Amino acid sequence: MNWNDILDRDRNRIAWWLFLATLGVGVLFVGYSYVGTFVFGLFIYYASRPAYQRIRSVVGSDGTAAAATLLGATLPLLALVSYIAVMGLQNAASMSGLHPDQNLGLLQPFVNVQALTSSQQDLLSTFLSRPFRVLSGSSGQLQELLSTGLSVLGVVATGLVHISLAFGFAFYLLRDDDRIAAWFSSSIASKGSAAHAYATAVDDDLETIFFGNVLFVFAVALVAAVVYNGFNAVAPSALSIPFAILLALLTGVTSLVPLVVGKLVYIPIVLYVGGVAATQGGLSLVFPAGLLVVCFLFLDILPQTFLQPYISGRQTHTGMMMFAYLLGPMLFGWYGFFLLPMFLVLVLQAVRIVLSELLHGDRLTPRVTTAESLGASPEIADSTESTASDDSTGGDDSTVSNG
């Protein structure tokens, strides 16, 4: 081969790399423009995958199983979660003492309130603070509500489009994830390589987090809502628990803290009810005692003994995840609830699998060498074929490219 052929080949490869780089910039731009939609779709995928795998083992068809999972399990669960979140938002507005006109500020991270007219904002604010008053009002109010609803249909339709795209993205991931994994193993990182181990560890952690921990939070919140509202139904009005739905959501969030579970919330509630009951005297003290027993059984023993092992499986670093859940929306908006935990997993697994070797110039392996207890450990496949071609010092380009 002469030098002209070598130069032609190099120019051809450089041209292809420039073209692929241009396409990559386009992909990054699209991903950045719709980052919330794609991140939400990834969340739906990981939250639905365990259920999808069970349904697929029964129906046999990937497409049918994916559709059945999203329509039969994920969509009703998200509807329930949305309802609890809306009720918690109303409780938060009441507890914060906000004027009804200020309630819209709570929606600002989720809805472009500034796109609405002042009259539409007023009606929406009234609906948030007193929904049944608007719905049970005069025909004129209902017509105005319908008119406002039609006016903001574009905003709602845009949100529905993004939700539909997220569900569509999750559907194709569920249906084709085996093909994607096979392509990744054959073309990007072979089994037994550090890159393959990193990808599988991240994949396992994301499933644990989004299906396990998030579902566990909402399960505890749902149980807490039943307990608190059930207590309010049987207890005297003077002993009722204020802002029951909001406190139930907080109970679910605190369940991420190891060993604490719901104690940070239900013990102050019991103390509050006990203090009020002490001023009542008589049999009133029975109610806080009964509430303590019920909370201990259903918000402490039940979550730790049955719900957490069944839903969450193994444990990730729950403390870091709790901060990721709380800081994500503050940093990125609503989709930060999903994005920051994903980023945290990417960082943790990079530290666990490759950071130490890169710092010391050692050969990259699929084994976890640092912070073994912080996340999922990948299955170590037979890496003889993958590592045979690696240089013993791990410093050449082939080692880095193989991960």
C-alpha positions as CSV (number, residue, x, y, z in Angstrom):
1,M,0.0,0.0,0.0
2,N,1.5,3.4,-1.1
3,W,1.3,6.7,0.7
4,N,-1.5,8.0,-1.5
5,D,-3.7,5.1,-0.6
6,I,-3.0,5.7,3.1
7,L,-3.8,9.4,2.8
8,D,-7.0,8.7,0.9
9,R,-8.1,6.3,3.5
10,D,-7.3,8.7,6.3
11,R,-9.1,11.5,4.6
12,N,-12.1,9.3,4.1
13,R,-12.1,8.3,7.8
14,I,-11.7,12.0,8.9
15,A,-14.6,13.0,6.7
16,W,-16.8,10.3,8.2
17,W,-15.8,11.3,11.7
18,L,-16.6,15.0,11.0
19,F,-20.0,13.9,9.6
20,L,-20.7,11.7,12.6
21,A,-19.7,14.5,14.9
22,T,-22.1,16.8,13.2
23,L,-24.9,14.3,13.6
24,G,-23.9,13.9,17.3
25,V,-24.3,17.6,17.8
26,G,-27.7,17.4,16.3
27,V,-28.7,14.5,18.6
28,L,-27.4,16.5,21.6
29,F,-29.4,19.5,20.5
30,V,-32.6,17.5,20.2
31,G,-31.9,15.7,23.5
32,Y,-31.3,19.1,25.2
33,S,-34.5,20.6,23.8
34,Y,-36.6,17.7,25.0
35,V,-34.6,16.5,27.9
36,G,-37.6,16.4,30.2
37,T,-39.5,14.2,27.8
38,F,-36.7,11.7,27.4
39,V,-35.8,11.6,31.1
40,F,-39.4,11.0,32.0
41,G,-39.6,8.3,29.4
42,L,-36.5,6.6,30.9
43,F,-38.2,6.8,34.3
44,I,-41.3,5.1,32.9
45,Y,-39.2,2.4,31.3
46,Y,-37.2,1.5,34.4
47,A,-40.3,1.8,36.7
48,S,-42.2,-0.5,34.3
49,R,-39.5,-3.0,33.3
50,P,-40.0,-5.5,36.2
51,A,-43.7,-5.7,35.6
52,Y,-43.1,-5.9,31.8
53,Q,-40.8,-8.9,32.2
54,R,-43.4,-10.8,34.2
55,I,-46.2,-10.0,31.7
56,R,-44.0,-10.9,28.8
57,S,-43.3,-14.3,30.3
58,V,-47.1,-14.9,30.2
59,V,-48.1,-13.3,26.8
60,G,-44.9,-14.1,24.9
61,S,-45.1,-11.0,22.6
62,D,-42.8,-8.1,23.3
63,G,-45.1,-5.5,21.8
64,T,-48.2,-6.8,23.5
65,A,-46.5,-7.1,26.9
66,A,-45.1,-3.5,26.6
67,A,-48.5,-2.1,25.8
68,A,-50.2,-4.1,28.5
69,T,-47.7,-2.9,31.1
70,L,-47.9,0.8,30.2
71,L,-51.7,0.9,29.9
72,G,-52.6,-1.6,32.6
73,A,-50.1,-0.9,35.3
74,T,-47.9,2.3,34.8
75,L,-50.7,4.7,33.6
76,P,-53.1,4.0,36.5
77,L,-50.2,4.2,39.0
78,L,-49.1,7.6,37.6
79,A,-52.7,8.8,37.7
80,L,-52.9,7.9,41.4
81,V,-49.5,9.5,42.1
82,S,-50.7,12.7,40.3
83,Y,-53.9,12.8,42.3
84,I,-51.9,12.5,45.6
85,A,-49.5,15.2,44.4
86,V,-52.3,17.6,43.6
87,M,-53.9,17.0,47.0
88,G,-50.5,17.5,48.6
89,L,-50.1,20.8,46.6
90,Q,-53.4,22.0,48.0
91,N,-52.4,21.1,51.5
92,A,-49.0,22.8,51.1
93,A,-50.8,26.0,49.9
94,S,-53.1,25.9,52.9
95,M,-50.3,25.2,55.4
96,S,-48.1,27.9,54.0
97,G,-50.8,30.5,54.5
98,L,-50.6,31.7,50.9
99,H,-53.3,33.9,49.6
100,P,-55.3,32.1,46.8
101,D,-53.8,34.5,44.3
102,Q,-50.3,33.2,45.2
103,N,-51.2,29.5,44.8
104,L,-50.1,29.6,41.2
105,G,-46.5,30.1,42.3
106,L,-46.5,26.5,43.4
107,L,-47.3,25.4,39.8
108,Q,-44.5,27.6,38.3
109,P,-41.9,24.7,38.1
110,F,-44.5,22.6,36.2
111,V,-46.6,24.9,34.2
112,N,-45.9,28.1,32.2
113,V,-48.3,30.2,34.2
114,Q,-47.1,33.4,32.5
115,A,-48.6,32.1,29.2
116,L,-52.1,32.5,30.7
117,T,-54.1,35.7,30.9
118,S,-54.9,37.4,34.2
119,S,-58.5,36.2,34.2
120,Q,-57.4,32.6,33.4
121,Q,-54.8,32.8,36.2
122,D,-57.5,34.0,38.7
123,L,-59.9,31.2,37.8
124,L,-57.1,28.6,38.0
125,S,-56.1,30.0,41.4
126,T,-59.6,29.7,42.6
127,F,-59.9,26.2,41.3
128,L,-56.7,25.2,43.1
129,S,-57.8,26.6,46.4
130,R,-61.5,25.8,46.2
131,P,-62.1,23.3,43.4
132,F,-65.5,22.1,44.5
133,R,-66.8,25.7,44.8
134,V,-66.0,26.3,41.1
135,L,-67.4,23.0,39.9
136,S,-70.6,23.4,42.0
137,G,-71.0,27.0,41.1
138,S,-73.5,28.7,38.8
139,S,-73.9,27.9,35.1
140,G,-72.1,31.2,34.4
141,Q,-69.1,30.1,36.4
142,L,-69.0,26.7,34.7
143,Q,-69.3,28.3,31.3
144,E,-66.4,30.6,32.2
145,L,-64.4,27.6,33.4
146,L,-65.2,25.8,30.1
147,S,-64.1,28.9,28.2
148,T,-60.9,29.2,30.1
149,G,-60.3,25.5,29.6
150,L,-60.7,25.9,25.9
151,S,-58.3,28.9,26.0
152,V,-55.6,27.0,27.7
153,L,-56.1,23.9,25.7
154,G,-52.9,24.6,23.8
155,V,-50.9,24.4,27.0
156,V,-52.6,21.3,28.2
157,A,-52.3,19.7,24.7
158,T,-48.5,20.4,24.7
159,G,-48.2,18.7,28.1
160,L,-50.2,15.7,26.8
161,V,-48.0,15.5,23.7
162,H,-44.9,15.4,25.9
163,I,-46.5,12.7,28.1
164,S,-47.5,10.7,25.0
165,L,-43.9,11.0,23.6
166,A,-42.5,9.8,26.9
167,F,-44.8,6.8,27.0
168,G,-43.9,6.1,23.3
169,F,-40.2,6.3,24.1
170,A,-40.7,3.9,27.1
171,F,-42.8,1.5,24.9
172,Y,-40.0,1.1,22.3
173,L,-37.4,0.7,25.0
174,L,-39.4,-2.0,26.6
175,R,-40.1,-3.8,23.3
176,D,-36.6,-3.5,21.9
177,D,-34.3,-3.4,25.0
178,D,-33.0,-7.0,24.3
179,R,-32.0,-5.9,20.8
180,I,-30.4,-2.8,22.1
181,A,-28.4,-4.7,24.7
182,A,-27.3,-7.3,22.1
183,W,-26.1,-4.5,19.7
184,F,-24.3,-2.8,22.6
185,S,-22.5,-6.0,23.5
186,S,-21.5,-6.9,20.0
187,S,-20.6,-3.4,18.6
188,I,-19.7,-1.2,21.6
189,A,-18.5,-3.1,24.6
190,S,-18.2,-6.9,24.7
191,K,-19.1,-8.9,27.8
192,G,-16.3,-9.0,30.3
193,S,-15.1,-5.5,29.5
194,A,-15.2,-2.6,31.9
195,A,-17.5,-0.6,29.7
196,H,-20.0,-3.5,29.6
197,A,-19.8,-3.9,33.4
198,Y,-20.3,-0.2,33.9
199,A,-23.4,-0.1,31.6
200,T,-25.0,-3.2,33.3
201,A,-24.3,-1.8,36.8
202,V,-25.9,1.6,35.8
203,D,-28.8,-0.3,34.3
204,D,-29.4,-2.4,37.4
205,D,-29.1,0.7,39.7
206,L,-31.6,2.7,37.7
207,E,-34.1,-0.1,37.8
208,T,-33.6,-0.4,41.6
209,I,-34.0,3.3,42.1
210,F,-36.9,4.0,39.8
211,F,-38.9,0.9,40.3
212,G,-37.8,0.1,43.8
213,N,-37.2,3.3,45.8
214,V,-39.7,5.5,44.1
215,L,-42.4,2.9,44.2
216,F,-41.6,2.3,47.8
217,V,-41.9,6.0,48.6
218,F,-45.4,6.2,47.0
219,A,-46.5,2.9,48.5
220,V,-45.6,4.3,52.0
221,A,-47.3,7.6,51.2
222,L,-50.4,5.8,50.1
223,V,-50.5,3.7,53.3
224,A,-49.9,6.8,55.3
225,A,-52.7,8.6,53.6
226,V,-55.1,5.7,54.4
227,V,-53.9,5.7,58.1
228,Y,-54.1,9.5,58.6
229,N,-57.4,9.9,56.9
230,G,-58.8,6.8,58.5
231,F,-57.8,8.2,61.9
232,N,-59.6,11.5,61.0
233,A,-62.7,9.6,60.1
234,V,-63.0,7.9,63.6
235,A,-61.4,10.5,65.9
236,P,-63.2,13.6,67.3
237,S,-62.7,16.6,65.1
238,A,-60.6,18.3,67.8
239,L,-58.0,15.5,67.5
240,S,-58.0,15.3,63.7
241,I,-54.7,15.3,61.8
242,P,-54.2,18.6,59.8
243,F,-53.0,18.4,56.2
244,A,-53.2,14.6,56.1
245,I,-52.3,14.2,52.5
246,L,-49.3,16.5,52.7
247,L,-48.1,14.7,55.8
248,A,-48.6,11.4,54.0
249,L,-46.3,12.5,51.2
250,L,-43.7,13.6,53.7
251,T,-44.0,10.2,55.4
252,G,-43.2,8.6,52.0
253,V,-40.2,10.8,51.4
254,T,-38.7,10.1,54.9
255,S,-39.0,6.4,54.2
256,L,-35.9,6.8,52.1
257,V,-33.9,7.3,55.3
258,P,-32.6,3.9,56.5
259,L,-34.2,2.7,59.8
260,V,-36.0,5.9,60.3
261,V,-38.8,5.2,57.7
262,G,-41.8,7.2,58.8
263,K,-40.8,8.1,62.4
264,L,-39.7,11.6,61.4
265,V,-43.3,12.4,60.6
266,Y,-45.7,10.1,62.5
267,I,-44.1,10.6,65.9
268,P,-44.5,14.4,65.9
269,I,-48.1,13.7,64.7
270,V,-48.8,11.4,67.6
271,L,-47.2,13.9,70.0
272,Y,-49.4,16.7,68.6
273,V,-52.6,14.6,68.9
274,G,-51.5,13.4,72.4
275,G,-51.0,17.1,73.5
276,V,-54.5,18.0,72.3
277,A,-56.0,14.9,73.9
278,A,-54.3,15.7,77.2
279,T,-56.3,19.0,77.3
280,Q,-59.5,17.1,76.5
281,G,-59.1,14.5,79.3
282,G,-61.2,11.3,79.7
283,L,-61.1,8.7,77.0
284,S,-59.4,11.1,74.5
285,L,-56.0,9.7,75.3
286,V,-57.1,6.4,73.8
287,F,-56.9,7.9,70.3
288,P,-53.2,9.0,70.3
289,A,-52.2,5.6,71.8
290,G,-54.2,3.8,69.1
291,L,-52.7,6.0,66.4
292,L,-49.1,5.2,67.7
293,V,-49.8,1.5,67.5
294,V,-51.3,1.7,64.0
295,C,-48.5,3.9,62.7
296,F,-45.8,1.6,64.2
297,L,-47.4,-1.4,62.6
298,F,-48.3,0.1,59.2
299,L,-45.7,2.8,58.7
300,D,-42.7,1.1,60.4
301,I,-42.9,-2.7,60.6
302,L,-44.9,-3.2,57.4
303,P,-42.6,-1.1,55.2
304,Q,-39.3,-2.5,56.6
305,T,-40.4,-6.1,56.9
306,F,-42.6,-6.6,53.7
307,L,-42.7,-3.6,51.4
308,Q,-39.0,-2.7,51.2
309,P,-37.6,-6.2,50.6
310,Y,-40.3,-7.0,48.1
311,I,-40.3,-3.7,46.2
312,S,-36.7,-2.4,46.5
313,G,-34.7,-5.6,46.7
314,R,-31.1,-4.6,47.3
315,Q,-30.2,-1.2,48.7
316,T,-28.5,1.6,46.9
317,H,-27.0,4.5,48.9
318,T,-30.3,5.9,50.1
319,G,-28.9,9.0,51.7
320,M,-27.3,10.2,48.4
321,M,-30.5,9.3,46.6
322,M,-32.6,11.3,49.0
323,F,-30.5,14.4,48.3
324,A,-30.7,13.8,44.6
325,Y,-34.5,13.6,44.7
326,L,-34.7,16.8,46.8
327,L,-32.0,18.9,44.9
328,G,-32.9,17.7,41.4
329,P,-36.2,19.7,41.0
330,M,-34.5,22.7,42.6
331,L,-31.7,22.6,40.1
332,F,-33.4,21.5,36.8
333,G,-37.1,21.9,37.4
334,W,-39.7,19.1,37.5
335,Y,-37.6,16.6,35.4
336,G,-34.7,17.0,37.9
337,F,-36.5,14.5,40.1
338,F,-35.4,11.9,37.5
339,L,-32.4,13.5,36.0
340,L,-30.2,14.1,39.0
341,P,-30.6,10.5,40.3
342,M,-29.6,9.3,36.9
343,F,-26.5,11.5,36.9
344,L,-25.6,10.4,40.5
345,V,-25.7,6.7,39.4
346,L,-23.5,7.5,36.4
347,V,-21.0,9.2,38.7
348,L,-21.1,6.5,41.4
349,Q,-20.6,3.6,39.0
350,A,-17.7,5.4,37.3
351,V,-16.0,5.9,40.6
352,R,-16.6,2.3,41.6
353,I,-15.4,0.6,38.4
354,V,-12.9,2.7,36.5
355,L,-11.7,5.7,38.5
356,S,-9.0,3.9,40.6
357,E,-7.6,2.1,37.6
358,L,-7.4,5.3,35.6
359,L,-5.7,7.2,38.4
360,H,-3.1,4.4,39.0
361,G,-2.6,3.5,35.3
362,D,-3.8,-0.1,35.9
363,R,-5.6,-2.3,33.4
364,L,-9.4,-1.7,33.3
365,T,-11.4,-4.6,34.5
366,P,-15.1,-5.3,35.0
367,R,-14.7,-5.6,38.7
368,V,-15.8,-3.1,41.4
369,T,-12.6,-1.9,43.1
370,T,-13.9,1.1,45.1
371,A,-16.9,1.8,47.3
372,E,-18.3,-1.7,47.0
373,S,-21.4,-0.9,49.1
374,L,-22.6,2.2,47.2
375,G,-24.5,0.5,44.4
376,A,-25.2,-2.5,42.3
377,S,-22.3,-4.8,41.3
378,P,-22.3,-6.1,37.8
379,E,-22.2,-9.8,37.0
380,I,-18.7,-10.7,36.1
381,A,-18.8,-12.6,32.9
382,D,-16.1,-14.7,31.4
383,S,-13.7,-12.0,30.4
384,T,-10.8,-14.2,29.2
385,E,-11.5,-13.3,25.6
386,S,-12.0,-9.6,26.4
387,T,-8.9,-9.2,28.5
388,A,-6.5,-11.4,26.5
389,S,-5.8,-8.6,24.1
390,D,-5.4,-6.0,26.9
391,D,-1.9,-4.7,27.6
392,S,-0.7,-5.7,31.1
393,T,-0.3,-2.1,32.0
394,G,-3.6,-1.0,30.6
395,G,-2.1,2.1,29.0
396,D,-2.6,1.5,25.3
397,D,-5.5,2.8,23.3
398,S,-7.1,-0.6,22.7
399,T,-7.6,-1.0,26.4
400,V,-9.3,2.4,26.8
401,S,-11.5,1.8,23.8
402,N,-12.6,-1.5,25.0
403,G,-13.6,0.1,28.4
